[in-house]
C-alpha cells in the first residue's frame, strides 16, 4: 500500500492518471479473485465477466484521463500572481487613530471597489500605509512631495508621464522657508546662464519676499528639485503654494502604485469633497481619477 501512495504522489499528467487508475482497478480485481471466494464459472460466464470488467475498466480509465486532461489545461487561479492576495491589506492606523487616516482610507477603499479592473489586471496591493506629503500644482504639472518616505512624484500633464525622485538632503529655503540658502541655490543653478538663474530666482523670491509669506512661488525641497531638474519649461510656473496633506494613503503592487486622498482641485481640503487618486504604473504613465469618499460604515 505504501508503494501505491508513492506512485500516486508522482502522477503529474492526465495519461499517467488514467494508467494509475487502470492499474489500481486491475490490482483490486486480482486481489478479490485470488481470495477464492467465488464459485467456479463456466467458460461462457467467465468470458462475459472478463468482458464486463475490461469494459468498466476502460470507461473508468477514459473518464479519469479526460478529467485529468481538462484540469491540466485549465488555468489554475491559485498560480496566477494577480490572485495571490485575495484580500487587501489594511494600513496600520495610529493609536488612537486620526480623523485624517479614516478620511483617506474611505477614499482609497471606495476607489478599490469602484475600479476593480486595475486590481484584476495588476494585482491587489501588497503594501498599504499612510504618508504625509506636500502637494503643489503648476501650470503643466503637479508634485506630491512625500515627507514620510523621502521621495516625490512629479506628474507631467502634457505627456501623461511621471518621474519619481528622491528628496534632497538640503533645502533651498531651510526651516520655515523665509530665507534662501545661497550655497544650495548656487549648487542647483550651476550651468545655467544669468537669465535662467534670474527666472528661477524670481520664482523663489516671489514667495520668500512676499507680504505675509503668501505670494505664489517655490520653496523647500520642492523648490530644490524644481530648479535642479530644470522643470520650468515642462512644468511651467506654480499656480498655488504647497499644501500639506496628512495621512494620504499610499499603496504598492507589482504593477502600480497609488496615492489616494489628495485634493482634486485648488480648493481648501474638505473630508466630503471629491478627492484625487493617482495611479502610477511601472511604465512611467499615470492615471488621475476622481473619487468621492464612501460614507462611514
C-alpha positions in Angstrom: 0.0 0.0 0.0 2.9 2.4 0.8 4.3 1.8 -2.7 0.9 2.8 -4.2 0.9 6.1 -2.4 4.5 6.8 -3.6 3.4 6.2 -7.2 0.3 8.3 -6.8 2.3 11.2 -5.5 4.4 11.2 -8.7 1.4 11.3 -11.1 1.6 14.7 -12.9 -0.1 14.1 -16.3 -3.6 13.0 -17.5 -2.2 9.9 -19.2 -0.4 8.9 -16.1 -3.5 9.4 -14.1 -5.6 7.2 -16.4 -2.9 4.5 -16.2 -2.7 4.7 -12.5 -6.5 4.2 -12.1 -6.4 1.3 -14.5 -3.6 -0.4 -12.5 -5.5 0.2 -9.2 -8.6 -1.4 -10.6 -6.7 -4.4 -12.1 -4.9 -4.9 -8.8 -8.2 -4.7 -6.8 -10.0 -7.3 -9.0 -6.9 -9.5 -8.9 -6.9 -9.5 -5.1 -10.6 -10.3 -5.0 -10.4 -13.2 -7.4 -7.3 -14.6 -5.7 -9.2 -14.9 -2.4 -11.2 -17.8 -4.0 -14.5 -16.5 -2.7 -16.3 -17.1 -6.0 -17.7 -20.4 -7.3 -16.3 -22.0 -10.4 -17.6 -20.2 -13.5 -18.4 -21.8 -16.8 -16.4 -20.7 -19.9 -19.3 -18.5 -21.1 -19.9 -16.8 -17.8 -16.1 -16.2 -17.3 -15.9 -14.7 -20.7 -18.8 -12.4 -20.1 -17.4 -11.4 -16.7 -14.0 -10.7 -18.1 -15.5 -8.6 -20.9 -17.6 -6.6 -18.3 -14.5 -6.0 -16.2 -12.5 -4.8 -19.2 -15.4 -2.6 -20.4 -15.9 -0.9 -17.0 -12.1 -0.5 -16.6 -11.8 1.1 -20.0 -14.5 3.7 -19.3 -13.2 4.4 -15.8 -9.7 5.0 -17.1 -11.1 7.1 -20.0 -13.1 9.3 -17.7 -10.2 9.7 -15.3 -7.9 10.6 -18.1 -10.4 13.1 -19.6 -10.9 14.9 -16.3 -7.2 14.9 -15.6 -6.6 16.5 -19.1 -9.3 19.2 -18.5 -7.8 20.0 -15.1 -4.3 20.1 -16.7 -5.1 22.6 -19.4 -7.4 24.9 -17.5 -5.6 27.8 -15.7 -5.1 27.5 -12.0 -6.2 30.7 -10.3 -4.0 30.0 -7.4 -0.9 30.0 -9.6 -1.8 33.4 -11.1 0.3 36.1 -9.3 -2.6 38.5 -9.7 -4.7 36.3 -7.4 -2.1 35.6 -4.7 -3.7 38.2 -2.4 -7.4 37.6 -2.1 -7.9 40.4 0.4 -6.5 43.9 0.6 -4.1 44.6 3.5 -5.2 47.4 5.8 -2.9 50.2 6.7 -1.5 50.5 10.3 -3.7 53.0 12.0 -2.4 55.2 14.8 -3.5 54.5 18.3 -5.7 56.4 18.8 -6.5 56.6 15.1 -6.7 60.1 13.5 -9.6 61.5 11.6 -7.4 62.2 8.6 -6.5 58.5 8.4 -10.1 57.5 8.3 -10.9 60.1 5.7 -8.1 58.9 3.3 -9.0 55.3 3.9 -12.6 55.9 2.9 -11.4 57.4 -0.4 -9.0 54.5 -1.1 -11.5 51.8 -0.1 -14.1 53.4 -2.4 -11.6 53.6 -5.2 -10.7 49.9 -4.9 -14.4 48.9 -5.0 -15.2 51.1 -8.0 -12.2 50.3 -10.1 -11.7 46.5 -9.9 -10.3 46.4 -13.4 -7.0 47.7 -12.2 -6.8 45.3 -9.4 -7.8 42.4 -11.7 -5.1 43.3 -14.2 -2.2 44.3 -12.0 -3.0 42.5 -8.7 -4.1 43.5 -5.2 -1.8 46.0 -3.4 0.8 44.2 -1.2 1.5 47.3 1.0 -0.9 49.9 2.2 0.1 52.7 4.6 -0.4 56.3 5.5 2.0 59.0 4.4 2.2 62.8 4.9 3.1 65.0 2.0 3.1 68.4 0.4 1.3 68.8 -2.9 1.6 71.7 -5.3 0.0 72.4 -8.7 1.9 74.0 -11.6 0.7 75.3 -14.9 1.5 72.0 -16.6 2.3 69.6 -13.8 1.8 68.5 -10.2 4.1 67.3 -7.5 3.4 65.1 -4.5 6.3 65.6 -2.1 6.3 62.6 0.3 7.9 63.6 3.6 7.3 60.3 5.2 9.3 58.2 2.8 11.6 60.9 1.4 10.6 60.7 -2.3 8.4 62.8 -4.5 6.4 62.2 -7.7 6.3 64.8 -10.4 3.4 64.4 -12.9 3.8 65.9 -16.4 0.3 66.6 -17.6 1.3 67.3 -21.2 2.8 63.8 -21.7 0.8 61.9 -19.0 4.1 60.7 -17.6 5.6 60.9 -14.2 9.1 60.9 -12.6 9.9 59.7 -9.1 12.7 61.5 -7.4 14.4 61.2 -4.0 14.0 64.1 -1.8 17.1 66.3 -1.4 19.1 66.3 1.9 19.4 70.1 1.8 16.6 72.5 1.1 16.7 75.7 -1.0 14.9 77.5 1.8 15.7 75.7 5.1 13.4 75.6 8.1 10.2 77.7 7.7 11.4 78.9 4.3 11.8 82.5 5.0 15.4 82.8 3.7 17.3 81.4 0.7 20.4 79.2 1.3 22.7 80.7 -1.2 25.0 77.7 -1.3 22.2 75.5 -2.3 20.9 77.9 -4.9 24.4 78.2 -6.4 24.7 74.5 -6.5 21.3 73.7 -8.1 21.7 76.5 -10.7 25.2 75.5 -11.7 25.4 75.5 -15.5 22.5 78.0 -16.1 23.1 81.3 -17.7 22.4 84.6 -15.9 18.9 85.0 -17.4 17.8 81.5 -16.5 19.1 82.0 -12.9 17.1 85.2 -12.7 13.9 83.5 -13.8 14.3 80.7 -11.2 15.3 83.2 -8.5 12.1 85.1 -9.2 10.0 82.0 -8.5 11.7 81.6 -5.2 11.6 85.2 -4.1 8.0 85.5 -5.2 7.2 83.5 -2.1 10.1 84.3 0.3 9.9 88.1 -0.1 6.2 88.4 -0.3 4.0 90.2 2.3 2.8 87.7 4.8 4.7 84.9 3.0 1.6 84.5 0.8 3.0 85.1 -2.6 3.0 82.2 -5.0 6.4 80.6 -5.5 8.6 77.6 -4.8 10.4 76.9 -1.6 11.9 74.0 0.4 12.6 70.6 -1.1 10.1 71.2 -3.9 12.0 74.3 -5.0 15.3 72.5 -4.8 14.2 69.6 -7.1 12.2 72.0 -9.4 15.4 74.0 -10.2 17.8 71.1 -10.0 15.8 69.2 -12.7 15.2 72.3 -14.8 11.4 71.9 -14.7 10.2 75.4 -15.6 10.0 74.7 -19.3 7.9 71.5 -18.9 6.1 72.2 -15.7 5.5 75.9 -16.1 5.3 78.3 -13.1 3.4 77.3 -9.9 -0.3 78.1 -9.8 -0.5 77.8 -6.0 1.7 77.3 -3.0 2.4 74.0 -1.5 -0.4 72.4 0.6 0.3 69.9 3.4 -1.8 66.7 3.4 -1.7 64.5 6.4 -2.2 60.7 6.1 -2.8 60.2 2.4 -3.0 56.5 1.5 0.0 55.0 -0.3 -0.4 51.5 -1.8 2.1 49.4 -3.8 1.5 46.4 -6.0 3.7 44.6 -8.6 2.4 46.7 -11.5 1.5 50.1 -10.0 1.5 52.4 -7.0 -1.4 54.5 -5.7 -1.7 57.8 -3.8 -5.2 58.4 -2.6 -7.0 61.1 -0.6 -5.4 64.2 -2.3 -7.2 67.3 -3.4 -9.0 67.3 -6.7 -8.5 71.0 -7.3 -7.2 74.1 -5.7 -9.9 74.2 -3.1 -9.4 74.0 0.6 -9.4 70.4 1.7 -12.8 69.1 2.9 -13.4 65.5 4.1 -16.5 65.1 2.0 -15.3 66.8 -1.2 -14.2 64.8 -4.2 -10.6 63.6 -4.0 -7.9 62.7 -6.4 -6.5 59.2 -6.7 -3.2 58.9 -8.7 -2.3 55.5 -10.2 1.3 55.3 -11.1 2.2 52.5 -13.5 5.6 50.9 -13.8 6.0 52.1 -17.4 6.1 55.7 -16.2 2.5 56.6 -17.1 -0.2 57.6 -14.7 -4.0 57.9 -14.2 -5.7 60.6 -12.2 -9.2 59.6 -11.1 -11.8 61.5 -9.1 -13.2 59.6 -6.1 -16.0 60.5 -3.7 -15.4 59.2 -0.2 -17.6 56.3 0.9 -19.8 57.2 3.9 -18.8 55.7 7.3 -20.0 52.2 7.7 
